[in-house]
Amino acid sequence: MKRQLNIQNRKVDENSPCFIIAEAGVNHNGDMKLAIKLIDEAKKAGADCVKFQTFSTEFCESQYSLKPSYFNGRDSDQNKLDFSKGLEFNKDEFKILKQYCDEVGIIFMSMAADLPSLEILVDIGTPAIKIGSSDTLNYPLFKYLGQTKLPVIYSTGISTIQDVEQGINYLTENGVTQLAVLQCTSQYPAPIEDINLKVMDTYKALFNVPIGLSDHSKGLHIPYAAVARGAKIIEKHFTLSRNLPGVDHIASIEPFELAEMVQNIREIEKALGTGIKEIKKSESEHLQSMRKSLFSLRDIKKGEYFTLENLGAKRPGGGILPTEIDKFIGKYAKVDIKADEFLEWDMIDYDL
């Protein structure tokens, strides 16, 4: 398994910037004009990628499909199949969305929920495939994923660690060589106490692949914590307005929040630094004003012992470092020294 993904010439690995996915999902409400606007807003916000959901209701929903509880009051009381059908885009529509993403300079991606959807995405030239939490163990789909030779981003909501290990093993056995694994809590919005960011550490240790977070929590602070903890991919649902009708809008961020999230993640990445402790250029001016030197704390007579009572460390720096105190203690003063003076090496009398 490769330790990195290459998505449309964008490297995703331990040393790359966080790959930020603006999850448009089905927040287009089945309207192509709305989908185009979502692409524009994702680009304007600085996201690396805008992601949709590709599915065929006929192939991924049965007559027995159930509505999740978070649909309550958000779905216009349609039955599940009609509701899903109204959010489908066909191949021509996805082709338009992919081409538009290429034109404006943002990476297109989509979740594939079934084989016909995977075929659509491959045919239009998607650079990667997202596997949603509903399909963590979708072996019929996994059998074809490796054949595409595309990078796979694998979400792991509603899963145990055993499920995830089983799914990843099957993916790799069937030819997937570029894989990233996202911690996810499949509730909309997800309760803070259920986010479980430490699972990313488990994934990193077990699978040795890029890890990240598909976040459904309210606000922006959880993605920041994830990036600080090592997430190399952040996926966050966004919408043009949380007031739009539909099931996912209320658990999504709006464009100005997406832009804020991207900016703050980039600043967090800068703040994380290299791990090498050194004096930075911006702070070097304070070496003198804020560091300390050895000083006399009171008048010291010639021939008097240097002690911790008459020597100490004071600002500014530039004199003898406080680390040299032991070279003075127990020695004699060679000259009279006034209080509050820099110590100098020639003040020590070595002959007494």
Contacts in CASP RR format, 6 or more apart in sequence:
PFRMAT RR
TARGET T0000
AUTHOR 0000-0000-0000
METHOD contacts of the structure
MODEL  1
MKRQLNIQNRKVDENSPCFIIAEAGVNHNGDMKLAIKLIDEAKKAGADCV
KFQTFSTEFCESQYSLKPSYFNGRDSDQNKLDFSKGLEFNKDEFKILKQY
CDEVGIIFMSMAADLPSLEILVDIGTPAIKIGSSDTLNYPLFKYLGQTKL
PVIYSTGISTIQDVEQGINYLTENGVTQLAVLQCTSQYPAPIEDINLKVM
DTYKALFNVPIGLSDHSKGLHIPYAAVARGAKIIEKHFTLSRNLPGVDHI
ASIEPFELAEMVQNIREIEKALGTGIKEIKKSESEHLQSMRKSLFSLRDI
KKGEYFTLENLGAKRPGGGILPTEIDKFIGKYAKVDIKADEFLEWDMIDY
DL
1 172 0 8 1.000
1 177 0 8 1.000
1 179 0 8 1.000
1 207 0 8 1.000
1 208 0 8 1.000
1 209 0 8 1.000
2 177 0 8 1.000
2 178 0 8 1.000
2 179 0 8 1.000
2 209 0 8 1.000
3 13 0 8 1.000
3 14 0 8 1.000
3 208 0 8 1.000
3 209 0 8 1.000
3 210 0 8 1.000
4 11 0 8 1.000
4 12 0 8 1.000
4 13 0 8 1.000
4 14 0 8 1.000
4 16 0 8 1.000
4 178 0 8 1.000
4 210 0 8 1.000
5 11 0 8 1.000
5 12 0 8 1.000
5 13 0 8 1.000
5 19 0 8 1.000
5 128 0 8 1.000
5 151 0 8 1.000
5 153 0 8 1.000
5 178 0 8 1.000
5 179 0 8 1.000
5 180 0 8 1.000
5 210 0 8 1.000
6 12 0 8 1.000
6 151 0 8 1.000
6 178 0 8 1.000
7 19 0 8 1.000
7 49 0 8 1.000
7 107 0 8 1.000
7 109 0 8 1.000
7 127 0 8 1.000
7 128 0 8 1.000
7 151 0 8 1.000
8 107 0 8 1.000
8 127 0 8 1.000
8 128 0 8 1.000
10 16 0 8 1.000
10 19 0 8 1.000
10 48 0 8 1.000
10 107 0 8 1.000
12 19 0 8 1.000
12 151 0 8 1.000
12 180 0 8 1.000
12 210 0 8 1.000
12 232 0 8 1.000
12 233 0 8 1.000
13 210 0 8 1.000
13 232 0 8 1.000
14 210 0 8 1.000
14 232 0 8 1.000
16 232 0 8 1.000
17 266 0 8 1.000
17 269 0 8 1.000
18 227 0 8 1.000
18 231 0 8 1.000
18 232 0 8 1.000
18 233 0 8 1.000
18 234 0 8 1.000
18 265 0 8 1.000
18 269 0 8 1.000
19 48 0 8 1.000
19 49 0 8 1.000
19 232 0 8 1.000
19 233 0 8 1.000
19 234 0 8 1.000
20 46 0 8 1.000
20 47 0 8 1.000
20 48 0 8 1.000
20 49 0 8 1.000
20 233 0 8 1.000
20 234 0 8 1.000
20 236 0 8 1.000
20 261 0 8 1.000
20 262 0 8 1.000
20 265 0 8 1.000
21 47 0 8 1.000
21 48 0 8 1.000
21 49 0 8 1.000
21 50 0 8 1.000
21 51 0 8 1.000
21 109 0 8 1.000
21 153 0 8 1.000
21 233 0 8 1.000
21 234 0 8 1.000
21 235 0 8 1.000
21 236 0 8 1.000
22 38 0 8 1.000
22 41 0 8 1.000
22 42 0 8 1.000
22 45 0 8 1.000
22 47 0 8 1.000
22 49 0 8 1.000
22 50 0 8 1.000
22 51 0 8 1.000
22 236 0 8 1.000
22 238 0 8 1.000
22 258 0 8 1.000
23 51 0 8 1.000
23 214 0 8 1.000
23 235 0 8 1.000
23 236 0 8 1.000
23 237 0 8 1.000
23 238 0 8 1.000
23 252 0 8 1.000
24 35 0 8 1.000
24 38 0 8 1.000
24 39 0 8 1.000
24 42 0 8 1.000
24 50 0 8 1.000
24 51 0 8 1.000
24 52 0 8 1.000
24 238 0 8 1.000
25 51 0 8 1.000
25 52 0 8 1.000
25 53 0 8 1.000
25 111 0 8 1.000
25 237 0 8 1.000
25 248 0 8 1.000
26 52 0 8 1.000
26 53 0 8 1.000
26 87 0 8 1.000
26 247 0 8 1.000
26 248 0 8 1.000
27 34 0 8 1.000
27 38 0 8 1.000
27 237 0 8 1.000
27 238 0 8 1.000
27 239 0 8 1.000
27 240 0 8 1.000
27 244 0 8 1.000
27 246 0 8 1.000
27 248 0 8 1.000
27 249 0 8 1.000
27 252 0 8 1.000
28 34 0 8 1.000
28 35 0 8 1.000
28 38 0 8 1.000
28 52 0 8 1.000
28 87 0 8 1.000
28 89 0 8 1.000
29 87 0 8 1.000
29 244 0 8 1.000
29 245 0 8 1.000
29 246 0 8 1.000
30 86 0 8 1.000
30 87 0 8 1.000
30 88 0 8 1.000
30 89 0 8 1.000
32 89 0 8 1.000
32 93 0 8 1.000
32 96 0 8 1.000
32 97 0 8 1.000
34 240 0 8 1.000
35 52 0 8 1.000
35 89 0 8 1.000
35 93 0 8 1.000
35 97 0 8 1.000
36 97 0 8 1.000
36 100 0 8 1.000
37 240 0 8 1.000
38 50 0 8 1.000
38 238 0 8 1.000
38 239 0 8 1.000
38 240 0 8 1.000
39 50 0 8 1.000
39 97 0 8 1.000
39 100 0 8 1.000
39 101 0 8 1.000
39 104 0 8 1.000
39 106 0 8 1.000
40 104 0 8 1.000
41 238 0 8 1.000
41 240 0 8 1.000
41 255 0 8 1.000
41 258 0 8 1.000
42 49 0 8 1.000
42 50 0 8 1.000
42 106 0 8 1.000
42 238 0 8 1.000
42 258 0 8 1.000
43 50 0 8 1.000
43 104 0 8 1.000
43 105 0 8 1.000
43 106 0 8 1.000
44 255 0 8 1.000
44 259 0 8 1.000
45 238 0 8 1.000
45 255 0 8 1.000
45 258 0 8 1.000
45 259 0 8 1.000
45 261 0 8 1.000
45 262 0 8 1.000
46 259 0 8 1.000
46 262 0 8 1.000
47 106 0 8 1.000
47 258 0 8 1.000
47 262 0 8 1.000
48 106 0 8 1.000
48 107 0 8 1.000
49 106 0 8 1.000
49 107 0 8 1.000
49 108 0 8 1.000
49 109 0 8 1.000
50 101 0 8 1.000
50 106 0 8 1.000
50 107 0 8 1.000
50 108 0 8 1.000
50 109 0 8 1.000
51 109 0 8 1.000
51 110 0 8 1.000
51 111 0 8 1.000
51 130 0 8 1.000
51 235 0 8 1.000
52 89 0 8 1.000
52 94 0 8 1.000
52 97 0 8 1.000
52 108 0 8 1.000
52 109 0 8 1.000
52 110 0 8 1.000
52 111 0 8 1.000
53 87 0 8 1.000
53 110 0 8 1.000
53 111 0 8 1.000
53 113 0 8 1.000
54 89 0 8 1.000
54 94 0 8 1.000
54 110 0 8 1.000
54 111 0 8 1.000
54 112 0 8 1.000
54 113 0 8 1.000
54 117 0 8 1.000
54 118 0 8 1.000
54 120 0 8 1.000
54 121 0 8 1.000
55 84 0 8 1.000
55 88 0 8 1.000
55 111 0 8 1.000
55 112 0 8 1.000
55 113 0 8 1.000
55 114 0 8 1.000
55 117 0 8 1.000
56 88 0 8 1.000
56 113 0 8 1.000
56 114 0 8 1.000
56 116 0 8 1.000
56 117 0 8 1.000
57 81 0 8 1.000
57 84 0 8 1.000
57 85 0 8 1.000
57 88 0 8 1.000
59 113 0 8 1.000
59 114 0 8 1.000
59 115 0 8 1.000
59 116 0 8 1.000
59 117 0 8 1.000
60 113 0 8 1.000
60 114 0 8 1.000
60 117 0 8 1.000
61 80 0 8 1.000
61 81 0 8 1.000
61 84 0 8 1.000
63 81 0 8 1.000
65 80 0 8 1.000
65 81 0 8 1.000
65 84 0 8 1.000
66 80 0 8 1.000
67 75 0 8 1.000
67 80 0 8 1.000
67 83 0 8 1.000
68 188 0 8 1.000
70 187 0 8 1.000
70 188 0 8 1.000
70 247 0 8 1.000
70 251 0 8 1.000
71 83 0 8 1.000
71 247 0 8 1.000
74 245 0 8 1.000
74 246 0 8 1.000
74 247 0 8 1.000
74 249 0 8 1.000
74 250 0 8 1.000
75 83 0 8 1.000
75 246 0 8 1.000
75 247 0 8 1.000
76 83 0 8 1.000
76 245 0 8 1.000
76 246 0 8 1.000
89 97 0 8 1.000
90 120 0 8 1.000
91 120 0 8 1.000
91 123 0 8 1.000
91 124 0 8 1.000
94 110 0 8 1.000
94 120 0 8 1.000
94 121 0 8 1.000
94 124 0 8 1.000
95 124 0 8 1.000
97 108 0 8 1.000
98 108 0 8 1.000
98 124 0 8 1.000
98 125 0 8 1.000
98 126 0 8 1.000
101 107 0 8 1.000
101 108 0 8 1.000
102 108 0 8 1.000
107 127 0 8 1.000
107 128 0 8 1.000
108 126 0 8 1.000
108 127 0 8 1.000
109 126 0 8 1.000
109 127 0 8 1.000
109 128 0 8 1.000
109 129 0 8 1.000
109 130 0 8 1.000
109 153 0 8 1.000
110 117 0 8 1.000
110 121 0 8 1.000
110 126 0 8 1.000
110 129 0 8 1.000
110 130 0 8 1.000
111 129 0 8 1.000
111 130 0 8 1.000
111 131 0 8 1.000
111 132 0 8 1.000
112 118 0 8 1.000
112 121 0 8 1.000
112 129 0 8 1.000
112 130 0 8 1.000
112 131 0 8 1.000
112 141 0 8 1.000
113 132 0 8 1.000
113 134 0 8 1.000
113 135 0 8 1.000
113 141 0 8 1.000
114 141 0 8 1.000
115 140 0 8 1.000
115 141 0 8 1.000
115 144 0 8 1.000
118 129 0 8 1.000
118 141 0 8 1.000
118 144 0 8 1.000
118 145 0 8 1.000
118 148 0 8 1.000
121 129 0 8 1.000
122 148 0 8 1.000
122 150 0 8 1.000
126 150 0 8 1.000
127 150 0 8 1.000
127 151 0 8 1.000
128 150 0 8 1.000
128 151 0 8 1.000
128 152 0 8 1.000
128 153 0 8 1.000
129 145 0 8 1.000
129 148 0 8 1.000
129 150 0 8 1.000
129 151 0 8 1.000
129 152 0 8 1.000
129 153 0 8 1.000
130 152 0 8 1.000
130 153 0 8 1.000
130 155 0 8 1.000
131 138 0 8 1.000
131 141 0 8 1.000
131 145 0 8 1.000
131 152 0 8 1.000
131 153 0 8 1.000
131 154 0 8 1.000
131 155 0 8 1.000
132 154 0 8 1.000
132 155 0 8 1.000
132 184 0 8 1.000
133 155 0 8 1.000
133 156 0 8 1.000
133 157 0 8 1.000
133 158 0 8 1.000
133 159 0 8 1.000
133 184 0 8 1.000
133 186 0 8 1.000
133 214 0 8 1.000
134 158 0 8 1.000
135 141 0 8 1.000
136 154 0 8 1.000
136 155 0 8 1.000
136 156 0 8 1.000
136 157 0 8 1.000
136 158 0 8 1.000
136 159 0 8 1.000
136 163 0 8 1.000
136 164 0 8 1.000
136 167 0 8 1.000
137 159 0 8 1.000
137 163 0 8 1.000
137 166 0 8 1.000
137 167 0 8 1.000
137 170 0 8 1.000
139 170 0 8 1.000
142 167 0 8 1.000
142 170 0 8 1.000
142 171 0 8 1.000
142 174 0 8 1.000
142 176 0 8 1.000
143 174 0 8 1.000
145 152 0 8 1.000
145 171 0 8 1.000
145 174 0 8 1.000
145 175 0 8 1.000
145 176 0 8 1.000
146 171 0 8 1.000
146 174 0 8 1.000
146 175 0 8 1.000
146 176 0 8 1.000
146 177 0 8 1.000
147 175 0 8 1.000
149 177 0 8 1.000
150 178 0 8 1.000
151 178 0 8 1.000
151 179 0 8 1.000
151 180 0 8 1.000
152 171 0 8 1.000
152 176 0 8 1.000
152 178 0 8 1.000
152 179 0 8 1.000
152 180 0 8 1.000
153 179 0 8 1.000
153 180 0 8 1.000
153 182 0 8 1.000
153 233 0 8 1.000
153 235 0 8 1.000
154 167 0 8 1.000
154 168 0 8 1.000
154 171 0 8 1.000
154 179 0 8 1.000
154 180 0 8 1.000
154 181 0 8 1.000
154 182 0 8 1.000
155 182 0 8 1.000
155 184 0 8 1.000
155 214 0 8 1.000
155 235 0 8 1.000
156 163 0 8 1.000
156 164 0 8 1.000
156 181 0 8 1.000
156 182 0 8 1.000
156 183 0 8 1.000
156 184 0 8 1.000
156 199 0 8 1.000
156 203 0 8 1.000
157 183 0 8 1.000
157 184 0 8 1.000
157 185 0 8 1.000
157 186 0 8 1.000
157 214 0 8 1.000
158 186 0 8 1.000
161 202 0 8 1.000
161 206 0 8 1.000
164 181 0 8 1.000
164 203 0 8 1.000
165 206 0 8 1.000
168 179 0 8 1.000
168 181 0 8 1.000
168 207 0 8 1.000
171 179 0 8 1.000
172 179 0 8 1.000
179 207 0 8 1.000
179 209 0 8 1.000
180 209 0 8 1.000
180 210 0 8 1.000
180 211 0 8 1.000
180 212 0 8 1.000
180 232 0 8 1.000
180 233 0 8 1.000
181 203 0 8 1.000
181 207 0 8 1.000
181 209 0 8 1.000
181 210 0 8 1.000
181 211 0 8 1.000
181 212 0 8 1.000
182 211 0 8 1.000
182 212 0 8 1.000
182 213 0 8 1.000
182 214 0 8 1.000
182 233 0 8 1.000
182 235 0 8 1.000
183 195 0 8 1.000
183 196 0 8 1.000
183 197 0 8 1.000
183 199 0 8 1.000
183 200 0 8 1.000
183 203 0 8 1.000
183 211 0 8 1.000
183 212 0 8 1.000
183 213 0 8 1.000
183 214 0 8 1.000
183 226 0 8 1.000
184 213 0 8 1.000
184 214 0 8 1.000
184 215 0 8 1.000
184 216 0 8 1.000
185 191 0 8 1.000
185 194 0 8 1.000
185 195 0 8 1.000
185 196 0 8 1.000
185 216 0 8 1.000
185 217 0 8 1.000
186 216 0 8 1.000
187 194 0 8 1.000
187 216 0 8 1.000
188 216 0 8 1.000
188 247 0 8 1.000
188 248 0 8 1.000
188 250 0 8 1.000
188 251 0 8 1.000
189 216 0 8 1.000
189 217 0 8 1.000
189 218 0 8 1.000
189 250 0 8 1.000
189 251 0 8 1.000
190 215 0 8 1.000
190 216 0 8 1.000
190 217 0 8 1.000
191 217 0 8 1.000
192 217 0 8 1.000
192 222 0 8 1.000
195 215 0 8 1.000
195 217 0 8 1.000
195 222 0 8 1.000
197 213 0 8 1.000
197 222 0 8 1.000
197 225 0 8 1.000
197 226 0 8 1.000
197 229 0 8 1.000
198 229 0 8 1.000
200 211 0 8 1.000
200 212 0 8 1.000
200 213 0 8 1.000
200 226 0 8 1.000
200 229 0 8 1.000
200 230 0 8 1.000
200 231 0 8 1.000
201 229 0 8 1.000
203 209 0 8 1.000
203 211 0 8 1.000
204 211 0 8 1.000
204 230 0 8 1.000
210 232 0 8 1.000
210 233 0 8 1.000
211 230 0 8 1.000
211 231 0 8 1.000
211 232 0 8 1.000
211 233 0 8 1.000
212 226 0 8 1.000
212 230 0 8 1.000
212 231 0 8 1.000
212 232 0 8 1.000
212 233 0 8 1.000
212 234 0 8 1.000
213 222 0 8 1.000
213 223 0 8 1.000
213 226 0 8 1.000
213 231 0 8 1.000
213 233 0 8 1.000
213 234 0 8 1.000
213 235 0 8 1.000
214 235 0 8 1.000
215 222 0 8 1.000
215 223 0 8 1.000
215 226 0 8 1.000
215 234 0 8 1.000
215 235 0 8 1.000
215 236 0 8 1.000
216 237 0 8 1.000
216 251 0 8 1.000
218 251 0 8 1.000
219 253 0 8 1.000
219 257 0 8 1.000
220 253 0 8 1.000
220 257 0 8 1.000
220 260 0 8 1.000
220 261 0 8 1.000
220 264 0 8 1.000
223 231 0 8 1.000
223 234 0 8 1.000
223 236 0 8 1.000
223 261 0 8 1.000
223 265 0 8 1.000
224 261 0 8 1.000
224 264 0 8 1.000
224 265 0 8 1.000
224 268 0 8 1.000
226 234 0 8 1.000
227 234 0 8 1.000
227 265 0 8 1.000
227 268 0 8 1.000
227 269 0 8 1.000
228 268 0 8 1.000
228 272 0 8 1.000
234 261 0 8 1.000
234 265 0 8 1.000
236 252 0 8 1.000
236 253 0 8 1.000
236 258 0 8 1.000
236 261 0 8 1.000
237 248 0 8 1.000
237 251 0 8 1.000
237 252 0 8 1.000
237 253 0 8 1.000
238 252 0 8 1.000
238 253 0 8 1.000
238 254 0 8 1.000
238 255 0 8 1.000
238 257 0 8 1.000
238 258 0 8 1.000
239 248 0 8 1.000
239 249 0 8 1.000
239 252 0 8 1.000
239 253 0 8 1.000
239 254 0 8 1.000
240 254 0 8 1.000
240 255 0 8 1.000
241 249 0 8 1.000
241 254 0 8 1.000
242 249 0 8 1.000
242 250 0 8 1.000
242 252 0 8 1.000
242 254 0 8 1.000
243 249 0 8 1.000
253 261 0 8 1.000
279 287 0 8 1.000
287 317 0 8 1.000
287 318 0 8 1.000
288 316 0 8 1.000
288 317 0 8 1.000
288 318 0 8 1.000
289 315 0 8 1.000
289 316 0 8 1.000
289 317 0 8 1.000
290 315 0 8 1.000
290 316 0 8 1.000
290 317 0 8 1.000
291 315 0 8 1.000
291 316 0 8 1.000
291 317 0 8 1.000
291 318 0 8 1.000
292 313 0 8 1.000
292 314 0 8 1.000
292 315 0 8 1.000
292 316 0 8 1.000
292 317 0 8 1.000
292 322 0 8 1.000
293 313 0 8 1.000
293 314 0 8 1.000
293 315 0 8 1.000
293 316 0 8 1.000
293 317 0 8 1.000
293 318 0 8 1.000
293 319 0 8 1.000
293 320 0 8 1.000
293 321 0 8 1.000
293 322 0 8 1.000
293 342 0 8 1.000
293 343 0 8 1.000
294 311 0 8 1.000
294 312 0 8 1.000
294 313 0 8 1.000
294 319 0 8 1.000
294 320 0 8 1.000
294 321 0 8 1.000
294 322 0 8 1.000
294 324 0 8 1.000
294 325 0 8 1.000
294 328 0 8 1.000
294 342 0 8 1.000
294 343 0 8 1.000
295 311 0 8 1.000
295 312 0 8 1.000
295 313 0 8 1.000
295 314 0 8 1.000
295 340 0 8 1.000
295 341 0 8 1.000
295 342 0 8 1.000
295 343 0 8 1.000
296 310 0 8 1.000
296 311 0 8 1.000
296 312 0 8 1.000
296 337 0 8 1.000
296 338 0 8 1.000
296 339 0 8 1.000
296 340 0 8 1.000
296 341 0 8 1.000
296 343 0 8 1.000
297 309 0 8 1.000
297 310 0 8 1.000
297 311 0 8 1.000
297 312 0 8 1.000
297 339 0 8 1.000
297 340 0 8 1.000
298 310 0 8 1.000
298 339 0 8 1.000
299 336 0 8 1.000
299 337 0 8 1.000
299 338 0 8 1.000
299 339 0 8 1.000
300 306 0 8 1.000
300 310 0 8 1.000
300 333 0 8 1.000
300 336 0 8 1.000
300 337 0 8 1.000
301 333 0 8 1.000
301 336 0 8 1.000
302 333 0 8 1.000
302 334 0 8 1.000
302 335 0 8 1.000
302 336 0 8 1.000
302 349 0 8 1.000
303 332 0 8 1.000
303 333 0 8 1.000
303 334 0 8 1.000
303 349 0 8 1.000
303 352 0 8 1.000
304 310 0 8 1.000
304 332 0 8 1.000
304 333 0 8 1.000
305 330 0 8 1.000
305 331 0 8 1.000
305 332 0 8 1.000
305 333 0 8 1.000
306 328 0 8 1.000
306 329 0 8 1.000
306 330 0 8 1.000
306 331 0 8 1.000
306 332 0 8 1.000
306 333 0 8 1.000
306 348 0 8 1.000
307 329 0 8 1.000
307 330 0 8 1.000
308 325 0 8 1.000
308 329 0 8 1.000
311 325 0 8 1.000
311 328 0 8 1.000
311 329 0 8 1.000
311 343 0 8 1.000
312 322 0 8 1.000
312 325 0 8 1.000
313 322 0 8 1.000
313 325 0 8 1.000
314 340 0 8 1.000
319 342 0 8 1.000
319 343 0 8 1.000
320 342 0 8 1.000
320 343 0 8 1.000
320 344 0 8 1.000
320 345 0 8 1.000
327 348 0 8 1.000
328 343 0 8 1.000
328 348 0 8 1.000
331 348 0 8 1.000
331 349 0 8 1.000
331 350 0 8 1.000
332 348 0 8 1.000
332 349 0 8 1.000
332 352 0 8 1.000
333 347 0 8 1.000
333 348 0 8 1.000
333 349 0 8 1.000
334 346 0 8 1.000
334 347 0 8 1.000
334 348 0 8 1.000
334 349 0 8 1.000
335 347 0 8 1.000
337 343 0 8 1.000
337 347 0 8 1.000
END
